[in-house]
């Protein structure tokens, strides 16, 4: 039989486990018993006697099996061992051995993390001087991550972290949700910095409850290793607050204890956290004003809109509003695709929309946060609670208007206001929880990275994340003043410091008013580097050379709310934001393009403090919590699309059909 093919198949399976699995663990099969079972699994006649031992009984393979034979991981929800090989090209006798070993290893209990004294396990070949023959053996060079070379190695601490993790997962998730409400309402000292952690623990509890009994122990070990010291959420200040609330401690007392742990001595909270008493008082005022029906929100739909507040509607929308226009446009001309005309948003509203018979827009990949939903009260006759003269509101995707990466950098404490910025993010799909990527900038001998966070070129690395765990990781290098940057080339790179990246990364380079987004979708192996772009500075001006095509310049198609980017989609109606309906001009104007087939799949928030009428500001903290709790439930009947603030720079490609057809780029 061809043992080399068997050995190679085992090595390839270990490659597969390291690439597609989560963490390498071992089961508690006793080492000598494991090797004895290996020898006993050979079918009769396939392991003949050789000298004093059987042919497959050798010290090289014995050492390998004792060290790696019980290794397992989880791939796509299934436990896999090193013996779950690709059987093609492997002799039937060895396949029988592999299947028997796989069953034995996977049916045993988990012992702990895989730990090795050295990376090289086993020997590939040796030469027998008596027979003048070369012999092949099991062998593998393991990644350094699993080589324990010091007493305080993370692998030696996993058991303690696992115990802490189990204790933390026992916390009541409703208490975490209540603390999140306090964060949303601004009632916790620097609470916004804890939001990601709280969201993460809610997700962890949900994940743990969903994995099932068979995988629960594996989940605990692997997550304990990934989290390290962060597994002890219960022992943190915010975890102690969650635990106190879960035990029924008075909310104000619990928050005060939390503040004593984290806030400076002279910190004085401006107001008490939202308590049930405050909620009761606010509800009394709500009832006195007769506005309780206005708190229950729903998605708005086309039947809610009157024609006088619509700038454009296609024929089907007009019919819903009772003003169907039977006048058909003249025959369209073929649009000229060689040149896209740029028009200002004001020219578009005043001169193009009134003559348009139909519209289509093309949303690009940088505009996913521009998706917006219109929200209405369930009771159309409810008293108005908003600043403007109607009860309609709106909510953007992610509740942000900047790029999502920019918001994540800002949430992590990074500076996003500098003249030049280089940001990266990874682990969006939670495939790369243990991967450590680093942002680097090289310029004229000035190297900005985690070992030199302030470069002589003026660049500062102000966010450095080592292990993302469940959250999306970001890093950020920023230059405050482009005029202070030395002339020359700034090479912006991403380096895989540890771990092999599976899910790719994204990057963003911002230079003054211009921003470029990049998506690197290939695997990035440990210690490899990718150059994203080179920025050349010359006396306060900058040009950019893209080493990865920016997302805005590619035809990559993404889906958001049933709409595909970089493809034209029909516009149902165009309208101003409700604060500019009926001639009113309250606050910044937004222009909404409600799209055909655009369906927000999530419940939507319809109440924000900045929307409330002035007389309700006294109870704004409670209304903030109510807004968080009283989201409009999902429905397929809704008005959703993309929205643009007229105060923020942006652009939108639009196909206009009327007396003639053309493609324009609307400049906001």
C-alpha positions in Angstrom: 0.0 0.0 0.0 1.1 3.6 -0.7 1.7 5.1 2.8 3.0 8.4 1.4 -0.4 9.1 -0.2 -2.1 8.4 3.2 0.4 10.7 5.0 -0.1 13.4 2.5 -3.9 13.2 2.9 -3.6 13.6 6.6 -1.3 16.7 6.1 -3.8 18.2 3.7 -6.6 17.7 6.2 -4.6 19.6 8.8 -4.2 22.4 6.3 -7.9 22.4 5.8 -8.6 22.5 9.6 -6.2 25.4 10.1 -7.7 27.3 7.1 -11.4 26.7 7.5 -11.8 25.7 11.2 -12.0 27.9 14.2 -9.5 26.6 16.8 -7.5 23.4 17.2 -8.4 21.4 20.3 -7.6 17.9 21.4 -9.9 15.2 22.9 -9.0 13.2 26.0 -8.1 9.9 24.3 -5.0 8.6 26.2 -1.9 8.9 24.0 -0.7 5.3 24.2 -4.3 4.0 23.8 -4.7 6.2 20.7 -1.6 4.7 19.1 -2.6 1.1 20.1 -6.0 1.7 18.5 -4.3 3.0 15.3 -2.3 -0.3 15.0 -5.4 -2.4 15.8 -7.5 -0.6 13.1 -5.6 -2.0 10.1 -7.6 -4.6 8.3 -6.3 -8.2 8.4 -3.3 -8.7 6.1 -2.5 -4.9 5.7 -0.1 -4.5 8.6 2.3 -7.6 8.3 5.1 -8.3 10.7 8.4 -6.6 9.9 11.3 -7.8 11.9 10.2 -7.6 15.5 7.2 -5.2 15.0 4.5 -4.8 12.5 5.2 -2.8 9.3 3.3 0.3 10.5 4.6 0.3 14.0 7.4 2.9 14.0 8.6 5.5 16.5 8.3 8.3 14.0 4.6 7.8 13.4 4.0 7.0 17.1 5.4 10.4 18.1 3.2 12.1 15.5 0.0 10.3 16.6 0.7 10.9 20.3 1.0 14.7 19.6 -1.5 15.4 16.8 -3.7 12.3 16.6 -6.4 13.6 18.9 -6.6 17.1 17.3 -10.1 18.4 16.2 -11.8 21.5 15.1 -15.2 22.6 13.8 -15.8 23.3 10.1 -19.3 24.5 9.0 -20.8 23.3 12.2 -19.3 19.8 12.2 -16.5 18.4 14.3 -13.5 17.3 12.1 -10.4 15.4 13.0 -7.1 15.1 11.2 -8.3 11.6 10.1 -11.3 13.0 8.1 -9.2 12.9 5.0 -10.0 13.2 1.3 -10.1 9.4 0.5 -9.3 9.8 -3.2 -6.0 8.2 -4.1 -5.7 6.5 -0.7 -5.6 2.7 -0.4 -8.7 1.1 1.1 -6.7 -0.3 4.1 -5.6 3.2 5.1 -9.1 4.6 4.6 -10.4 2.0 7.1 -7.8 3.1 9.6 -8.6 6.8 9.1 -12.3 6.2 9.6 -11.8 4.2 12.7 -9.4 6.8 14.2 -11.9 9.6 13.3 -14.7 7.9 15.1 -12.6 7.3 18.2 -11.3 10.8 18.4 -14.6 12.6 17.7 -16.6 10.6 20.2 -14.2 11.4 23.1 -14.6 14.5 25.4 -12.6 17.6 24.8 -9.5 17.9 26.9 -8.4 21.4 25.9 -6.3 23.4 23.4 -3.8 21.8 21.2 -0.3 22.5 22.6 3.0 21.5 21.1 6.6 21.9 22.3 7.9 22.5 18.9 6.5 23.2 15.4 7.8 20.2 13.6 5.8 17.1 14.4 7.1 13.8 13.0 9.7 13.1 10.3 8.9 13.0 6.6 11.3 10.2 5.7 14.2 8.1 7.1 16.7 5.7 5.5 17.2 2.1 6.7 20.8 1.1 6.3 20.1 -2.6 6.5 17.5 -2.7 3.7 18.9 0.4 1.8 15.3 1.6 1.6 13.6 5.0 2.3 10.5 5.0 4.5 7.8 7.7 4.7 6.1 8.7 7.9 3.4 11.1 9.2 4.8 14.6 9.6 3.6 18.2 9.7 5.0 21.6 10.5 2.4 23.3 12.7 1.8 27.1 12.7 3.6 28.8 15.6 0.3 29.7 17.2 0.1 26.3 18.8 3.8 26.1 20.0 4.0 26.8 23.7 7.4 28.4 24.3 6.9 30.2 27.6 5.0 29.7 30.9 2.7 32.7 30.3 1.8 31.6 26.7 -1.9 32.3 26.0 -2.6 28.5 25.5 -1.6 27.9 29.2 -4.2 30.4 30.4 -7.2 29.1 28.4 -8.7 27.0 31.2 -9.0 30.0 33.5 -10.5 32.1 30.7 -13.0 29.3 29.9 -14.2 29.3 33.5 -14.6 33.1 33.4 -16.4 32.8 30.1 -18.9 30.3 31.4 -19.6 32.6 34.4 -20.1 35.6 32.1 -22.4 33.7 29.8 -24.7 33.0 32.7 -25.6 36.7 32.9 -29.2 37.6 32.2 -29.4 39.0 28.6 -32.3 41.3 29.5 -30.0 43.1 32.0 -27.6 43.7 29.2 -30.4 45.1 27.0 -31.3 47.4 29.9 -27.7 48.7 30.1 -27.8 49.2 26.3 -30.9 51.3 26.8 -28.9 53.4 29.3 -26.1 53.8 26.8 -28.5 54.8 24.1 -30.1 57.4 26.4 -26.7 58.9 27.4 -27.2 57.9 31.0 -23.8 56.1 31.5 -20.4 57.8 31.9 -18.7 57.2 28.5 -21.3 54.6 27.9 -21.0 54.8 24.1 -17.5 53.2 24.4 -19.2 50.1 26.0 -21.9 49.7 23.4 -19.8 47.4 21.1 -18.8 45.2 24.1 -22.4 44.9 25.3 -23.6 44.1 21.8 -20.8 41.5 21.6 -21.9 39.8 24.8 -25.5 39.7 23.7 -24.3 38.0 20.4 -22.1 35.6 22.4 -24.9 34.5 24.6 -27.1 34.0 21.6 -24.4 32.1 19.8 -23.7 29.9 22.8 -27.4 29.0 23.2 -27.7 28.2 19.5 -24.7 25.9 19.1 -26.3 22.9 20.6 -25.1 20.5 23.2 -22.7 18.6 20.9 -20.7 21.7 20.1 -21.1 23.7 23.3 -17.9 22.6 25.0 -15.9 23.1 21.8 -17.5 26.6 21.5 -16.4 27.4 25.1 -12.8 26.3 24.6 -12.3 28.1 21.3 -14.0 31.3 22.4 -12.0 31.3 25.6 -8.8 31.2 23.6 -10.0 33.9 21.2 -11.1 36.2 24.0 -8.3 35.8 26.4 -8.6 38.1 29.4 -11.7 39.6 27.8 -13.6 36.4 28.5 -14.1 37.7 32.1 -16.9 40.1 31.1 -18.5 39.5 34.5 -15.4 40.8 36.2 -15.3 44.1 34.3 -16.9 47.3 35.5 -19.7 47.1 32.9 -20.2 43.4 33.6 -20.5 44.2 37.3 -23.2 46.8 36.4 -25.1 44.1 34.3 -24.9 41.6 37.2 -26.2 44.2 39.8 -29.1 45.0 37.6 -29.8 41.3 37.0 -29.9 40.8 40.8 -32.6 43.6 41.1 -30.4 46.3 42.6 -31.9 49.8 42.3 -30.9 51.3 39.0 -29.5 54.5 40.4 -27.5 52.7 43.0 -26.0 50.3 40.5 -25.1 53.1 38.1 -23.5 55.1 40.9 -21.3 52.1 41.9 -20.3 51.7 38.2 -19.3 55.4 38.0 -17.2 55.1 41.1 -15.2 52.4 39.3 -14.7 54.2 36.0 -15.3 57.9 36.3 -12.9 60.5 37.8 -13.5 61.6 41.3 -14.9 65.0 40.4 -17.4 63.5 37.9 -21.0 64.5 38.5 -23.7 63.0 36.4 -26.0 65.6 35.0 -29.1 63.6 35.7 -30.1 60.2 37.1 -30.3 57.3 34.7 -33.7 56.5 33.3 -35.7 54.8 36.0 -39.2 53.4 36.0 -40.3 56.4 38.1 -39.0 58.7 35.4 -40.8 56.6 32.7 -44.0 56.8 34.7 -43.7 60.6 35.0 -43.0 60.9 31.3 -46.0 58.8 30.5 -48.2 60.9 32.7 -47.1 63.9 30.6 -47.6 62.0 27.4 -51.2 61.2 28.5 -51.8 64.8 29.6 -50.7 66.1 26.2 -52.7 63.4 24.5 -49.8 62.2 22.4 -49.6 58.5 23.5 -50.9 57.3 20.1 -48.1 59.1 18.4 -45.4 56.9 20.1 -46.4 53.8 18.3 -44.7 53.9 14.9 -44.9 52.0 11.6 -43.3 52.1 8.2 -44.9 54.7 6.0 -46.2 53.6 2.6 -47.2 55.3 -0.6 -50.8 55.7 0.4 -49.7 58.0 3.3 -48.2 60.6 1.0 -50.1 63.5 -0.6 -49.2 64.7 -4.1 -48.3 68.2 -2.9 -45.4 66.8 -0.9 -44.0 64.8 -3.8 -41.4 66.2 -6.2 -41.7 63.2 -8.6 -43.8 60.0 -8.8 -44.0 57.4 -11.5 -47.4 56.5 -12.8 -48.1 53.6 -10.4 -47.3 55.9 -7.5 -49.5 58.7 -8.8 -52.4 56.2 -9.2 -52.0 55.3 -5.5 -52.2 59.0 -4.7 -55.3 59.4 -6.8 -53.7 61.6 -9.4 -52.9 59.2 -12.2 -51.4 61.0 -15.2 -52.4 59.3 -18.4 -50.2 61.5 -20.6 -47.6 59.3 -22.1 -44.1 60.6 -22.7 -42.8 60.9 -26.3 -40.6 58.2 -27.6 -37.3 58.0 -25.8 -34.1 58.7 -27.5 -31.1 56.4 -27.0 -29.0 57.9 -24.1 -25.5 59.0 -24.8 -23.3 56.8 -22.5 -20.0 58.3 -23.6 -20.4 61.3 -21.4 -22.5 61.7 -18.2 -23.7 65.2 -17.6 -23.2 66.6 -14.1 -25.9 68.7 -12.6 -26.4 70.4 -9.2 -29.1 69.0 -7.0 -31.0 72.3 -7.2 -30.9 72.2 -11.0 -32.2 68.6 -10.8 -35.1 69.6 -8.5 -36.1 72.7 -10.3 -35.5 72.0 -14.0 -35.2 68.2 -14.5 -37.7 66.5 -12.2 -40.8 68.5 -13.4 -40.3 67.2 -16.9 -39.3 63.6 -16.0 -41.7 60.7 -16.9 -39.6 58.0 -15.2 -36.4 57.8 -13.2 -33.8 55.2 -12.4 -30.8 55.6 -10.1 -27.6 53.6 -9.7 -26.5 53.4 -6.0 -22.7 52.7 -5.6 -21.0 50.6 -2.9 -20.1 53.7 -0.9 -23.7 54.6 -0.4 -25.0 51.7 1.7 -25.5 54.0 4.7 -27.7 56.3 2.6 -30.5 53.7 2.5 -33.4 55.3 4.4 -37.0 54.4 5.5 -39.9 56.8 6.0 -41.8 56.3 9.3 -45.3 57.3 10.3 -47.5 57.0 13.4 -49.9 54.0 13.5 -52.7 56.4 14.4 -52.9 59.0 11.6 -54.9 61.3 13.8 -52.4 61.3 16.7 -51.3 64.6 18.1 -48.0 65.8 16.7 -44.9 65.2 18.8 -42.2 66.4 16.3 -40.6 69.8 15.6 -42.3 70.1 12.2 -45.9 70.2 11.3 -46.5 66.5 10.7 -45.8 63.2 12.5 -43.6 61.7 9.8 -39.9 60.8 10.5 -37.1 58.9 8.9 -34.3 56.5 9.8 -31.1 55.8 7.9 -29.4 52.4 7.7 -27.2 52.0 10.7 -28.4 55.4 12.0 -25.4 57.1 10.5 -24.7 59.3 7.5 -20.9 59.0 7.2 -19.2 55.9 5.9 -19.7 52.9 8.2 -15.9 52.4 8.5 -15.5 56.1 9.5 -18.2 55.7 12.1 -16.5 52.5 13.5 -13.1 54.3 13.7 -14.8 57.2 15.5 -16.5 54.8 17.9 -13.1 53.2 18.6 -11.7 56.6 19.6 -10.0 57.4 16.3 -9.6 60.8 14.7 -11.6 61.0 11.5 -11.3 64.8 11.0 -7.7 65.0 9.8 -6.8 66.1 6.3 -5.4 62.7 5.4 -6.6 59.4 6.8 -5.9 55.7 6.3 -8.3 53.3 7.9 -8.7 49.5 7.7 -11.3 47.0 8.9 -11.8 43.3 9.0 -13.8 40.4 10.6 -17.1 41.7 9.2 -18.4 38.1 8.9 -16.7 37.0 12.1 -14.4 34.6 10.1 -11.2 36.2 11.4 -11.7 36.7 15.1 -8.1 35.8 16.0 -6.4 37.6 13.0 -4.3 40.7 13.8 -4.0 43.0 10.9 -1.9 46.2 11.1 -2.0 49.5 9.2 1.4 50.8 8.1 2.5 54.0 6.4 6.1 54.3 5.0 7.5 57.7 4.0 11.1 58.9 3.8 12.3 56.8 6.6 9.2 57.5 8.8 7.4 54.3 9.5 4.0 54.7 11.3 2.7 51.4 12.8 2.0 49.8 16.2 5.7 50.0 17.3 6.0 53.7 16.3 2.5 55.2 16.7 3.7 58.8 16.1 5.9 59.3 13.0 8.2 62.1 12.2 6.0 62.8 9.1 3.1 63.9 11.4 1.1 60.6 11.0 -0.4 59.1 14.1 -1.8 55.6 14.6 -4.6 56.2 17.1 -6.5 52.9 16.9 -4.7 49.5 17.1 -6.8 46.4 17.6 -5.1 43.1 18.2 -8.0 40.6 18.3 -11.4 41.5 17.0 -13.4 38.7 18.7 -17.0 39.2 17.6 -16.7 42.9 16.7 -15.5 44.4 13.4 -11.9 45.4 13.9 -10.5 48.8 12.7 -7.2 50.6 12.7 -6.5 54.2 11.8 -3.6 56.4 10.8 -4.3 60.1 10.5 -2.4 63.3 9.5 -4.1 66.4 10.9 -2.7 69.0 8.5 -1.7 68.2 4.9 0.4 71.4 4.8 2.7 70.0 7.5 3.3 66.7 5.8 6.8 66.3 4.2 6.8 66.0 0.5 7.1 62.5 -0.9 5.4 59.2 -1.3 3.3 57.7 1.6 2.9 53.9 1.0 -0.2 52.7 2.8 -0.1 49.0 3.6 -1.8 46.2 5.5 0.2 43.6 7.2 -1.0 40.3 8.6 0.8 40.2 11.9 -0.7 37.0 13.1 -3.2 34.5 11.8 -4.3 33.9 8.2 -7.1 36.2 7.0 -10.0 34.3 5.3 -12.7 37.0 4.8 -10.6 39.8 3.3 -10.4 43.3 4.6 -11.6 46.8 3.6 -9.6 50.0 3.6 -10.4 53.7 3.2 -8.2 56.6 2.2 -9.5 60.1 2.7 -7.7 63.2 1.4 -9.5 66.4 2.3 -12.9 66.1 0.7 -12.2 63.0 -1.3 -12.5 59.4 0.0 -11.7 56.1 -1.6 -12.9 52.7 -0.4 -11.1 49.4 -1.1 -12.0 45.8 -0.8 -9.3 43.1 -0.6 -11.2 39.8 -1.0 -8.4 37.2 -1.2 -6.9 35.3 1.7 -3.9 37.0 3.4 -1.6 34.6 5.0 0.5 35.2 8.2 3.3 37.8 7.8 2.2 38.8 4.3 1.7 42.5 3.3 -0.6 44.2 0.8 -0.1 47.8 -0.5 -3.4 49.5 -0.7 -2.4 52.9 -2.2 0.4 55.4 -2.4 -0.4 59.0 -1.6 2.1 61.6 -3.0 2.3 64.9 -1.2 3.7 68.0 -2.8 3.6 71.3 -1.0 0.2 70.8 0.6 -1.5 69.0 -2.3 -1.9 65.3 -2.8 -2.4 62.7 -5.6 -3.1 59.1 -5.1 -2.0 55.9 -6.9 -4.4 53.0 -6.3 -2.7 49.6 -5.9 -6.1 48.0 -5.3 -9.0 49.3 -7.4 -11.2 51.5 -5.2 -14.7 50.1 -4.7 -16.3 53.2 -6.2 -14.5 52.5 -9.5 -15.4 48.8 -9.8 -18.6 47.1 -10.9 -18.8 44.9 -7.8 -22.4 44.3 -7.0 -23.8 44.2 -3.5 -27.3 43.8 -2.3 -29.0 46.1 0.3 -32.7 45.9 1.2 -33.4 44.0 -2.1 -31.6 46.6 -4.2 -28.4 45.8 -6.1 -25.6 48.4 -6.3 -24.0 49.5 -9.5 -27.3 48.6 -11.4 -30.1 51.0 -12.3 -33.2 50.6 -10.2 -36.6 52.2 -10.8 -37.5 55.2 -8.6 -41.0 55.1 -7.2 -41.2 58.6 -5.9 -38.9 61.5 -5.0 -39.7 63.7 -2.0 -38.1 66.0 0.5 -37.7 64.9 4.1 -40.8 65.6 6.2 -39.2 68.6 7.9 -39.5 70.4 4.6 -43.1 69.4 3.6 -45.9 71.9 3.0 -43.5 74.8 2.6 -41.9 74.2 6.0 -38.1 74.6 6.4 -37.1 73.1 9.8 -33.5 71.9 9.9 -31.4 70.4 7.2 -33.2 69.2 4.1 -32.8 65.6 2.8 -33.9 64.4 -0.6 -35.3 60.9 -0.7 -35.4 58.6 -3.7 -37.9 55.8 -2.8 -37.0 52.8 -4.8 -39.1 50.0 -6.4 -38.7 46.8 -4.5 -36.6 48.3 -1.7 -37.6 46.6 1.5 -35.9 47.3 4.9 -35.8 43.9 6.5 -35.3 45.2 10.1 -37.6 47.0 12.6 -36.9 50.7 12.2 -36.5 53.4 14.8 -38.8 56.3 14.3 -38.2 58.5 17.4 -35.0 60.5 17.9 -34.5 63.3 20.4 -33.5 65.7 17.7 -36.9 65.2 16.1 -39.0 65.9 19.2 -41.0 69.1 19.8 -39.4 71.5 22.3 -42.0 70.9 25.0 -40.9 67.2 25.3 -37.2 67.9 25.8 -37.6 67.8 29.6 -38.2 64.1 29.2 -35.8 63.5 26.3 -33.9 60.7 28.1 -37.0 58.7 28.5 -38.0 59.3 24.9 -34.6 58.2 23.8 -35.3 54.8 25.6 -38.8 54.7 24.2 -37.4 55.3 20.7 -35.0 52.4 21.2 -37.8 50.1 22.5 -40.7 51.2 20.3 -39.3 50.4 16.8 -41.7 50.1 13.9 -42.1 46.4 13.1 -41.0 45.1 9.7 -43.5 45.0 6.9 -43.2 44.6 3.1 -45.4 47.6 2.6 -43.1 50.5 3.1 -41.4 53.5 1.5 -37.7 52.9 1.5 -34.8 54.0 -0.7 -31.8 56.2 -0.6 -31.6 59.6 1.0 -29.1 62.5 0.7 -28.6 65.5 2.9 -28.3 68.7 0.9 -25.7 69.8 3.4 -23.3 66.9 2.7 -21.2 66.3 -0.4 -22.3 63.3 -2.4 -23.3 62.3 -5.9 -25.9 60.0 -7.5 -26.1 58.6 -11.1 -29.6 58.9 -12.5 -31.2 57.9 -15.7 -34.0 60.3 -16.7 -36.7 59.5 -19.2 -39.1 62.1 -20.6 -39.2 64.0 -23.9 -35.7 62.5 -24.3 -33.6 60.2 -22.2 -30.2 61.0 -20.6 -27.9 59.9 -17.8 -26.9 62.5 -15.4 -24.8 62.7 -12.2 -26.5 64.7 -9.5 -24.0 66.6 -7.3 -25.1 67.2 -3.7 
